[in-house]
Amino acid sequence: MSHAPTHDGPPADGAGRVFEDFEVGQIFRHALGRTVTEGDNVWLTMITLNPNPIHFDREYAGQTEWGRPLVNSCFTLSLVTALTVADLSQNAVNLGWDRVRLPHPVFEGDTLYAQSEVLSVRESNSRPHQGIVGFRTVGYNQDGRAVITFDRTILVYRRGHVPAKPVRPELRG
């Protein structure tokens, strides 16, 4: 069993974590939660050309076992991933998502939260200034019920190699 620390928010300096900040077994309880609105659901469903009426037709959805529209699962994946960025991937790019599962539906009005565990940490064979970190994330609703689980892999900068953040135009010398 790992004795890796649990974190309840992003680094205080706001600069984001780097490869050396991760160790297998760390738990991140992501601080932000977000309530899903009808607009969120309809917008993503329409912009992705998803014609399934379960997401936007209240009459149709009312006849299903759920009795109301389901939030588009692509929105759920995107939102729960976004809830993790401040803690995990401000200095990274995504390499992929695996084992995405949706054990319980999300409905308009649900507030989603997330927690992640570091599963793997390794140096990159082809990019010496970066490393590869794997996580398992669980997204859950206001009742503590898991609504999504997934594994995600990122390519993250090593300490001293993070590109400089842009300077706002009005602050440039």
C-alpha positions as CSV (number, residue, x, y, z in Angstrom):
1,M,0.0,0.0,0.0
2,S,1.4,3.4,-1.0
3,H,1.9,6.1,1.6
4,A,1.8,8.8,-1.2
5,P,0.1,12.0,-0.1
6,T,-3.5,13.1,-0.8
7,H,-3.9,16.5,-2.4
8,D,-7.0,18.7,-2.1
9,G,-6.2,21.4,-4.7
10,P,-3.7,22.7,-7.2
11,P,-0.2,24.0,-6.2
12,A,-0.4,27.3,-4.4
13,D,1.7,29.1,-6.9
14,G,-0.7,28.3,-9.7
15,A,2.1,27.2,-12.0
16,G,0.9,23.6,-12.3
17,R,2.7,20.4,-11.5
18,V,5.6,18.9,-13.4
19,F,6.8,15.3,-13.9
20,E,8.8,15.2,-10.7
21,D,5.7,16.2,-8.6
22,F,3.9,12.9,-9.3
23,E,4.3,9.5,-7.6
24,V,2.4,6.3,-7.9
25,G,-0.5,6.1,-5.4
26,Q,-1.0,9.9,-5.0
27,I,-4.6,10.8,-4.7
28,F,-5.9,14.2,-5.9
29,R,-9.4,15.3,-4.7
30,H,-10.0,18.0,-7.2
31,A,-11.4,21.1,-5.6
32,L,-13.8,22.3,-8.2
33,G,-17.3,21.0,-8.8
34,R,-19.6,22.0,-11.7
35,T,-23.3,21.9,-12.1
36,V,-24.5,20.7,-15.5
37,T,-27.2,22.9,-17.1
38,E,-29.7,22.1,-19.9
39,G,-27.7,24.5,-22.1
40,D,-24.5,22.6,-21.6
41,N,-26.2,19.4,-22.6
42,V,-28.1,20.7,-25.6
43,W,-25.1,22.7,-26.9
44,L,-22.7,19.8,-26.9
45,T,-25.3,17.4,-28.4
46,M,-26.1,19.8,-31.2
47,I,-22.5,20.9,-32.0
48,T,-21.5,17.3,-32.3
49,L,-24.5,16.5,-34.5
50,N,-25.7,13.8,-32.1
51,P,-29.3,13.1,-33.2
52,N,-30.3,10.9,-30.3
53,P,-33.4,12.4,-28.7
54,I,-32.6,11.0,-25.3
55,H,-30.4,14.1,-24.9
56,F,-32.7,16.9,-25.9
57,D,-36.3,15.8,-26.3
58,R,-38.2,15.8,-23.0
59,E,-41.2,14.1,-24.4
60,Y,-39.2,11.2,-25.8
61,A,-36.9,11.0,-22.7
62,G,-40.0,11.0,-20.5
63,Q,-41.0,7.6,-22.0
64,T,-37.7,6.0,-21.1
65,E,-36.7,4.3,-17.9
66,W,-34.9,7.5,-16.8
67,G,-38.0,9.7,-17.4
68,R,-35.9,12.7,-18.4
69,P,-33.1,13.7,-20.8
70,L,-29.6,12.2,-20.2
71,V,-26.6,14.4,-20.3
72,N,-24.5,13.6,-23.4
73,S,-21.7,11.2,-22.2
74,C,-19.1,13.2,-24.3
75,F,-19.9,16.2,-22.1
76,T,-19.5,14.2,-19.0
77,L,-16.1,13.0,-20.1
78,S,-15.0,16.5,-21.1
79,L,-16.3,18.1,-17.9
80,V,-14.7,15.6,-15.5
81,T,-11.4,15.8,-17.4
82,A,-11.6,19.6,-17.1
83,L,-12.1,19.4,-13.4
84,T,-8.7,17.7,-13.1
85,V,-6.6,20.1,-15.2
86,A,-5.5,22.5,-12.4
87,D,-4.1,19.6,-10.4
88,L,-2.8,17.3,-13.1
89,S,-2.2,18.7,-16.5
90,Q,-1.6,22.4,-16.7
91,N,1.9,21.6,-18.0
92,A,0.9,18.6,-20.1
93,V,-0.8,17.3,-23.2
94,N,-3.2,14.3,-23.3
95,L,-1.9,11.1,-24.9
96,G,-5.2,9.3,-24.5
97,W,-8.1,8.0,-22.5
98,D,-8.8,4.3,-21.8
99,R,-11.3,2.2,-20.0
100,V,-14.0,4.9,-20.0
101,R,-17.1,3.6,-18.1
102,L,-20.4,5.3,-17.4
103,P,-21.9,3.4,-14.4
104,H,-24.7,5.9,-13.7
105,P,-26.4,8.5,-15.9
106,V,-25.9,12.3,-15.5
107,F,-28.9,14.6,-15.5
108,E,-29.3,18.3,-15.9
109,G,-28.9,19.9,-12.5
110,D,-26.3,17.3,-11.3
111,T,-23.1,18.7,-9.8
112,L,-20.1,16.7,-10.7
113,Y,-16.8,16.4,-8.8
114,A,-13.7,14.3,-9.5
115,Q,-10.9,12.4,-7.8
116,S,-7.8,11.0,-9.5
117,E,-5.1,8.5,-8.5
118,V,-1.6,8.3,-10.1
119,L,-1.3,4.8,-11.6
120,S,2.1,5.1,-13.4
121,V,5.0,7.5,-13.7
122,R,7.8,7.0,-16.2
123,E,10.4,8.9,-18.2
124,S,9.7,9.4,-21.9
125,N,12.0,7.4,-24.1
126,S,11.8,9.9,-27.0
127,R,11.4,13.3,-25.1
128,P,14.0,13.7,-22.4
129,H,12.5,17.0,-21.1
130,Q,9.1,15.3,-20.5
131,G,7.7,12.3,-18.7
132,I,4.5,10.2,-19.0
133,V,2.0,9.9,-16.1
134,G,-1.1,7.7,-16.0
135,F,-4.1,8.4,-13.8
136,R,-7.5,6.8,-13.0
137,T,-10.2,9.4,-12.5
138,V,-13.6,8.9,-11.0
139,G,-16.3,11.5,-11.6
140,Y,-19.2,11.5,-9.1
141,N,-22.4,13.5,-8.6
142,Q,-23.6,15.5,-5.6
143,D,-24.8,12.2,-4.0
144,G,-21.4,10.7,-4.2
145,R,-22.4,8.2,-6.9
146,A,-19.8,7.4,-9.5
147,V,-21.0,8.6,-13.0
148,I,-17.8,8.1,-15.0
149,T,-14.4,6.4,-14.6
150,F,-11.5,6.5,-16.9
151,D,-7.8,6.1,-17.2
152,R,-5.9,9.0,-18.8
153,T,-2.3,9.3,-19.9
154,I,-0.5,12.6,-20.2
155,L,2.9,13.8,-21.5
156,V,4.1,16.3,-18.9
157,Y,7.1,18.6,-18.7
158,R,10.0,18.0,-16.4
159,R,11.0,20.7,-13.9
160,G,13.0,23.5,-15.6
161,H,11.5,22.7,-19.1
162,V,8.0,24.2,-18.9
163,P,7.5,26.8,-21.6
164,A,7.2,30.4,-20.2
165,K,3.6,31.5,-19.7
166,P,2.6,34.4,-22.1
167,V,2.7,37.9,-20.7
168,R,-0.5,39.9,-21.0
169,P,0.0,42.7,-23.6
170,E,-0.6,45.5,-21.1
171,L,2.1,44.2,-18.8
172,R,4.8,44.0,-21.5
173,G,7.7,46.4,-21.1
